């Protein structure tokens, strides 16, 4: 009889395990790889990004646009592999924040967590506003009423978002999966029709050497990476996933490849149409399916807002359990969900853009801050986790040359892109940059003050999930939450 069969037959419990994990109350070990993929893919909003970003990227970079997108996809894959090295060893709703803390310590962890939180909330607000605005433009043709209708759509979406997250993880991820699958299928169909109309001419995708400039390429990558941010959010579902050390890294990597494939196909179609003298193509508002395109983008962006809010709720849950932020964010409902935190965060995501619109501002007013906040926040979080990975692996005696090279190259590339993004934003949007740096500074400082003054907080920072007695053969059934 094998040792495994003997263990199953005898059912001897592990007496050295605790009965509760630091995430007690959370509904553990019930989500699958599908849920991780759904969360990560919805957060990147591939359908909406594909229909909006390629044209803007082409306007910035010309023939270099597709090359920049390929380079961006490669960089994101490298970051996903680095995250995979950590998520195979650590499971936490804090995801990158926890990974950074375990590698670089609590002070760097607070900076990374603050950057990640700012990124999640900025993208959630931006996509909520953008999606609602497109819905409002389809419902109302009167410009004066657009803002009011937009706020009403945002309010309704916020109620749905809070309700869905509060109902449970699998409900939110399955809804995200359905919404994004429909949107992506429609986008791919339109893209393939567009490519067919050009005779599958891919020559326009080749960069023109005369247009090459390192600064343009770096700036293009900084802009293009917005289309991928959020792919790591599936890592926040680790404690709630079955076999988290397998499902999380696999789900995150699958989401990156899926998002990359959709965006590359869509970009190829749009660039081919531009070369053929039809820049609008089936995406144009004057085309017969223009309203369908608006509906697809709106659906994708609203699903993205839900996914980002979901990720922010999990991050807040980890910070709350550590004592860094108020305890309300760490409370769970009878369904094993941080429902109170989800409601508060969803309301905050709604309140900011609604206030801007009601005070006479526009979506562009909001994006002047949320766009650089999303870009800088995620780049800082990704760069820190790439620096933290080899340090953590060396500490546990598992660092390899391949892991060190991968982390080093990805981290250096991210820092270069971040520097380019900051310099460019200082020239084009100095007020937005000052606002973002101010927000990051205030949030990080508040976290550091809490580390220094909170009783026992600094010792708890970096908390992660671990096996409890009920996870083992012969466990007593308690602690499963």
C-alpha positions in Angstrom: 0.0 0.0 0.0 1.4 3.4 -0.9 2.0 6.1 1.7 -0.9 8.2 0.2 -3.3 5.3 0.3 -2.3 4.5 3.9 -2.8 8.1 4.9 -6.3 8.1 3.4 -7.2 4.8 5.1 -6.0 5.8 8.5 -7.1 9.5 8.2 -4.5 10.7 10.7 -5.0 14.4 11.3 -2.1 16.8 11.4 -1.9 18.0 15.0 0.6 20.7 14.3 -1.8 22.8 12.2 -4.0 25.6 13.5 -7.8 25.5 13.2 -8.0 28.9 11.5 -6.0 30.8 8.9 -5.4 34.6 9.1 -8.3 34.9 6.6 -10.8 33.0 8.8 -14.4 33.6 7.8 -13.5 33.9 4.1 -15.1 31.2 2.0 -11.9 29.2 1.2 -11.1 26.5 -1.4 -14.1 26.8 -3.6 -13.1 28.8 -6.7 -11.5 27.2 -9.8 -9.1 28.2 -12.5 -12.1 29.4 -14.5 -12.9 32.0 -11.8 -9.3 33.2 -11.6 -9.2 33.6 -15.4 -12.6 35.3 -15.5 -11.4 37.8 -12.8 -8.1 38.6 -14.6 -9.5 38.8 -18.1 -12.4 41.0 -17.1 -10.0 43.4 -15.2 -8.1 43.9 -18.5 -11.3 44.6 -20.4 -9.8 43.2 -23.7 -12.9 43.9 -25.8 -13.2 47.5 -24.7 -9.4 48.1 -24.9 -9.2 46.6 -28.4 -11.9 48.9 -29.7 -10.5 52.1 -28.1 -6.7 51.9 -27.7 -5.3 50.9 -31.1 -6.5 54.0 -32.8 -5.0 56.2 -30.0 -1.8 54.2 -30.1 -1.5 54.6 -33.8 -2.0 58.3 -33.5 0.9 58.4 -31.1 3.3 56.0 -32.7 2.3 55.5 -36.4 3.7 52.4 -37.9 5.4 51.5 -34.6 2.1 50.8 -32.9 1.9 47.1 -33.5 5.5 46.6 -32.6 5.0 48.5 -29.4 2.0 46.3 -28.6 4.0 43.1 -29.2 6.8 44.4 -26.9 4.2 45.3 -24.3 2.7 41.9 -24.4 6.1 40.3 -24.0 6.8 42.5 -21.0 3.5 41.6 -19.4 4.1 37.9 -20.0 7.5 38.3 -18.2 5.8 40.0 -15.3 3.1 37.3 -15.2 5.9 34.6 -15.0 7.5 36.5 -12.1 4.1 36.7 -10.3 3.7 33.0 -11.0 7.0 32.2 -9.1 5.6 33.9 -6.1 1.9 32.8 -6.3 3.2 29.2 -6.4 4.6 29.8 -2.9 2.3 32.4 -1.3 -1.4 32.7 -1.3 -3.0 35.9 -0.1 -5.9 38.3 -1.0 -3.2 41.0 -0.9 -1.6 39.6 -4.1 1.3 41.8 -5.2 1.2 43.8 -2.0 1.8 40.7 0.0 4.4 39.4 -2.4 6.4 42.7 -2.2 6.1 42.7 1.6 7.5 39.2 1.9 10.4 40.0 -0.3 11.3 43.6 0.5 9.8 44.2 3.9 6.8 46.1 5.3 7.9 49.6 4.3 8.3 48.7 0.6 5.2 46.6 0.9 3.1 49.6 1.9 4.4 51.6 -1.1 3.5 48.7 -3.4 0.1 48.2 -1.8 -0.7 51.9 -2.0 0.3 52.0 -5.7 -1.8 48.9 -6.4 -4.8 50.3 -4.6 -4.5 53.6 -6.4 -4.3 51.7 -9.7 -7.3 49.5 -9.0 -9.5 52.4 -7.9 -8.4 54.7 -10.7 -9.2 52.2 -13.4 -12.5 51.2 -11.7 -13.6 54.9 -11.7 -12.4 55.5 -15.2 -14.1 52.5 -16.8 -17.3 53.0 -14.8 -17.5 56.6 -16.1 -16.5 55.6 -19.7 -19.0 52.7 -19.8 -21.8 54.7 -18.3 -21.2 57.6 -20.7 -21.5 55.3 -23.7 -24.7 53.8 -22.4 -26.0 57.3 -21.8 -25.2 58.4 -25.3 -27.2 55.5 -26.7 -30.2 56.2 -24.4 -30.3 60.0 -24.8 -29.5 62.2 -27.8 -29.8 65.4 -25.8 -26.3 66.7 -24.8 -27.6 68.5 -21.8 -29.0 65.4 -20.2 -26.0 63.1 -20.9 -24.4 63.9 -17.5 -27.5 63.1 -15.6 -28.1 59.9 -17.5 -24.5 58.9 -17.0 -24.7 59.4 -13.2 -27.9 57.4 -13.1 -26.3 54.5 -15.1 -23.3 54.7 -12.8 -25.5 54.5 -9.7 -27.4 51.5 -11.1 -24.1 49.8 -12.0 -22.7 50.5 -8.5 -25.7 48.9 -6.8 -25.3 45.8 -9.1 -21.6 45.7 -8.5 -21.9 45.9 -4.7 -24.7 43.3 -4.7 -22.9 40.9 -7.0 -19.7 41.0 -5.0 -21.6 40.7 -1.7 -23.4 37.6 -3.0 -20.2 35.7 -3.4 -17.0 35.2 -5.4 -18.3 32.7 -7.9 -21.3 34.8 -8.8 -19.1 37.8 -9.6 -16.6 35.8 -11.6 -19.2 33.9 -13.6 -21.0 37.1 -14.5 -17.7 38.6 -15.5 -16.9 35.6 -17.6 -20.3 35.7 -19.5 -20.1 39.5 -20.1 -16.5 39.5 -21.3 -16.9 36.3 -23.4 -19.8 37.8 -25.3 -18.0 41.1 -25.8 -14.7 39.4 -26.9 -16.6 37.1 -29.3 -18.3 40.1 -31.0 -15.1 42.0 -31.2 -13.1 39.1 -32.8 -15.9 38.6 -35.3 -15.8 42.3 -36.3 -12.0 42.2 -36.5 -11.9 39.1 -38.7 -14.5 40.6 -41.0 -12.4 43.8 -41.2 -9.2 41.8 -41.9 -11.0 39.8 -44.6 -12.1 43.0 -46.3 -8.5 44.1 -46.6 -7.5 40.8 -48.2 -5.6 39.9 -45.0 -2.9 42.5 -45.8 -0.6 42.5 -42.8 2.1 44.6 -44.4 0.9 47.8 -42.5 1.9 46.0 -39.2 5.6 46.2 -40.1 7.4 49.3 -38.5 9.0 51.9 -40.7 12.6 52.3 -39.7 12.5 56.0 -40.4 9.9 56.5 -37.7 11.8 54.6 -35.0 12.8 56.4 -31.8 13.5 54.8 -28.4 11.5 57.5 -26.7 8.5 56.9 -28.9 8.7 53.2 -28.3 9.0 53.5 -24.5 6.1 56.0 -24.4 4.1 53.7 -26.6 4.7 50.8 -24.2 3.7 53.0 -21.3 0.4 53.8 -23.0 -0.2 50.2 -24.3 0.4 48.6 -20.9 -2.9 50.2 -19.7 -4.6 47.6 -21.9 -3.1 44.8 -19.8 -3.2 46.1 -16.2 -5.4 44.1 -13.9 -4.2 40.7 -15.3 -2.6 40.0 -11.9 -5.9 40.5 -10.0 -6.7 36.8 -10.2 -3.9 36.3 -7.6 -6.1 37.9 -5.0 -8.4 34.9 -5.2 -5.7 32.5 -4.0 -7.2 31.8 -0.5 -10.6 31.3 -2.1 -9.3 28.9 -4.8 -9.0 25.2 -4.9 -5.3 24.2 -5.3 -4.3 27.9 -5.2 -0.6 27.2 -5.9 -1.5 25.7 -9.2 -4.7 27.5 -10.3 -3.6 31.0 -9.6 -0.3 31.1 -11.7 -2.0 29.1 -14.4 -5.1 31.4 -14.5 -3.0 34.6 -14.5 -0.8 33.4 -17.4 -3.9 32.2 -19.4 -5.5 35.6 -19.0 -2.4 37.4 -20.2 -2.3 35.2 -23.4 -6.0 35.6 -24.0 -5.9 39.3 -23.6 -2.8 39.6 -25.7 -4.3 37.6 -28.5 -7.6 39.6 -28.6 -5.8 43.0 -28.5 -3.2 41.9 -31.2 -5.9 40.6 -33.6 -8.0 43.7 -33.1 -5.1 46.1 -33.5 -4.0 44.3 -36.7 -7.5 44.7 -38.1 -7.6 48.4 -37.3 -4.2 49.2 -38.7 -4.9 47.2 -41.9 -8.1 49.3 -42.4 -6.1 52.5 -41.9 -3.6 51.5 -44.5 -6.5 50.7 -46.9 -7.9 54.2 -46.5 -10.8 53.2 -44.2 -9.7 54.3 -40.7 -13.2 54.0 -39.2 -14.2 50.7 -40.8 -16.9 48.8 -38.9 -15.9 50.6 -35.7 -17.0 54.0 -37.0 -20.0 55.6 -35.3 -21.5 56.2 -38.7 -21.4 52.5 -39.6 -24.4 50.3 -39.4 -23.0 48.5 -36.3 -21.7 51.6 -34.6 -24.2 51.4 -31.8 -23.2 47.7 -31.3 -19.6 48.7 -30.9 -20.6 51.3 -28.3 -22.6 48.7 -26.4 -19.7 46.2 -26.5 -17.2 48.8 -25.2 -19.6 49.9 -22.5 -20.2 46.3 -21.4 -16.5 45.5 -21.3 -15.7 48.6 -19.4 -18.5 48.1 -16.8 -17.3 44.5 -16.3 -13.8 45.9 -15.8 -15.0 48.3 -13.2 -16.7 45.3 -11.4 -13.5 43.3 -11.6 -11.3 46.1 -10.3 -13.7 46.8 -7.5 -13.6 43.1 -6.6 -9.8 43.1 -6.6 -9.7 46.3 -4.5 -12.0 44.6 -2.0 -9.7 41.6 -1.6 -6.7 43.9 -1.2 -8.5 45.9 1.5 -9.4 42.7 3.2 -5.8 41.7 3.6 -4.8 45.2 4.8 -7.6 45.2 7.3 -6.7 41.8 8.7 -3.2 43.1 9.3 -4.6 46.2 11.1 -3.3 48.7 8.5 -6.8 50.0 7.6 -10.1 49.9 9.6 -11.5 46.5 10.6 -14.7 47.0 8.7 -12.9 46.0 5.5 -11.8 42.7 7.0 -15.3 41.6 8.2 -17.1 38.8 6.3 -20.7 38.0 5.8 -22.4 34.7 6.4 -21.6 33.9 2.8 -17.9 34.2 3.5 -17.5 37.4 1.6 -16.1 40.8 2.7 -19.5 42.4 1.8 -19.2 45.5 3.9 -15.9 46.4 2.4 -17.2 45.8 -1.1 -20.1 48.1 -0.5 -17.9 50.9 0.8 -15.4 50.6 -2.0 -18.1 50.4 -4.7 -19.7 53.6 -3.3 -16.3 55.3 -3.4 -15.7 54.3 -7.0 -19.1 55.8 -7.8 -18.9 58.9 -5.7 -15.7 60.4 -7.3 -16.8 60.4 -10.9 -20.4 61.3 -10.0 -19.2 64.3 -8.1 -17.0 65.4 -11.0 -19.9 65.2 -13.4 -22.5 66.8 -11.2 -20.1 69.8 -10.6 -19.9 70.4 -14.3 -16.8 68.4 -15.1 -16.5 65.8 -17.9 -15.1 62.4 -18.4 -11.9 64.1 -19.6 -11.6 66.0 -16.4 -11.7 62.7 -14.5 -9.3 61.0 -16.8 -6.7 63.8 -16.3 -6.1 62.1 -13.0 -7.3 58.5 -13.4 -5.2 57.8 -16.5 -1.8 58.7 -15.0 -2.9 57.2 -11.7 -3.7 53.8 -13.3 -0.5 53.8 -15.4 1.9 54.9 -12.6 0.2 52.9 -9.9 0.4 49.6 -11.7 3.9 50.2 -13.1 5.2 50.9 -9.5 3.4 47.8 -8.2 4.8 45.6 -11.0 8.3 46.9 -10.7 8.4 46.4 -6.9 7.2 42.8 -7.2 9.9 42.1 -9.8 12.5 43.4 -7.4 11.0 41.5 -4.5 10.8 38.1 -6.3 14.5 37.2 -6.4 15.1 38.5 -2.9 12.3 36.3 -1.5 13.4 33.3 -3.5 17.0 33.7 -2.3 15.8 34.0 1.3 14.0 30.6 1.1 16.9 29.0 -0.8 15.1 28.6 -4.1 16.6 31.3 -6.4 17.7 30.1 -9.8 19.7 31.9 -12.5 16.7 31.9 -14.7 14.4 33.5 -12.1 17.0 36.1 -11.3 17.5 37.1 -15.0 13.7 37.1 -15.7 13.0 39.3 -12.7 15.9 41.6 -13.4 15.1 42.1 -17.1 11.4 42.7 -16.3 12.1 45.0 -13.4 14.6 47.1 -15.4 12.2 47.4 -18.3 9.3 48.4 -16.0 11.5 51.1 -14.4 12.5 52.5 -17.8 8.9 52.6 -18.9 7.9 54.2 -15.6 10.5 56.9 -15.9 9.4 57.6 -19.5 5.8 57.8 -18.4 6.5 60.2 -15.6 8.6 62.5 -17.8 6.0 62.5 -20.5 3.1 63.2 -18.1 5.1 66.1 -16.5 5.1 67.7 -20.0 1.6 67.0 -21.1 -0.4 66.8 -17.8 1.6 68.3 -15.0 -1.4 68.9 -12.8 -2.5 65.3 -13.2 1.0 64.1 -12.3 1.2 66.3 -9.2 -2.3 65.0 -8.1 -1.2 61.3 -8.6 2.1 61.7 -6.8 0.3 63.5 -4.0 -2.3 60.8 -3.6 0.4 58.1 -3.7 2.4 60.0 -1.1 -0.5 60.6 1.2 -1.7 57.0 1.1 1.8 55.5 1.6 2.5 57.9 4.4 -0.8 57.0 6.2 0.1 53.3 5.9 3.6 53.9 7.3 2.3 55.9 10.2 0.0 53.0 11.0 2.9 50.6 10.8 4.9 52.7 13.3 2.1 53.5 15.7 -0.3 50.5 15.5 0.2 47.9 18.2 1.6 44.8 16.6 0.8 46.0 13.1 4.3 45.8 11.6 4.6 42.2 12.8 1.4 41.2 11.0 2.1 42.9 7.7 2.5 40.4 4.9 0.0 37.9 6.3 -0.8 35.1 3.9 -3.0 32.0 3.9 -1.8 28.7 5.2 -3.2 25.2 5.6 -5.4 24.5 8.5 -6.5 21.3 10.2 -9.6 20.9 8.1 -7.6 21.1 4.9 -5.9 17.8 5.7 -7.0 14.1 5.7 -8.9 13.5 8.9 -9.4 17.2 9.6 -12.3 18.1 11.8 -14.2 20.1 9.2 -13.7 23.5 11.0 -11.6 26.2 9.6 -12.8 25.7 6.1 -13.7 29.3 6.1 
